[in-house]
Structures are given as structure tokens and as C-alpha cells.
Amino acid sequence: MSGDIARMCGGKIRHPNRRRAAGHLRALAAAGKAVAARLNVYRCPVCLDWHVGHRPR
């Protein structure tokens, strides 16, 4: 389980709410650092903050 936690939460930016995470996703896409269609904003089941990334399994 420790590996799953590190993959889901470790190294990701923690956003306090969905709106902030969505803004970060838009900024990444605008800067050409991410393809918005491939990433999601989701509530992390580990830290309960919001992340930008692939949905946890």
C-alpha cells in the first residue's frame, strides 16, 4: 500500500480546493506543459486535498 500512496500523493502539488486545482491545470495547458484532455482534477483519497493528474485507481 505504501507504493500506492506515494504514487497517488507523493510529489504532487496539493490544492486546497477544486477551483484552484482546475486553475493550475489550465495554467499548465496554456504553458504547453500538459495536455488538459489527458489530466484530471481529483480529490486525493490519501491527503484529502485536490491534485492534477491521472485519476487514482
Protein Blocks (a to p, Z undefined) as FASTA:
>chain_A
ZZmmmmmmgopacdfbfklmmmmmmmmmmnopacfklpccdddfklopacdddddZZ
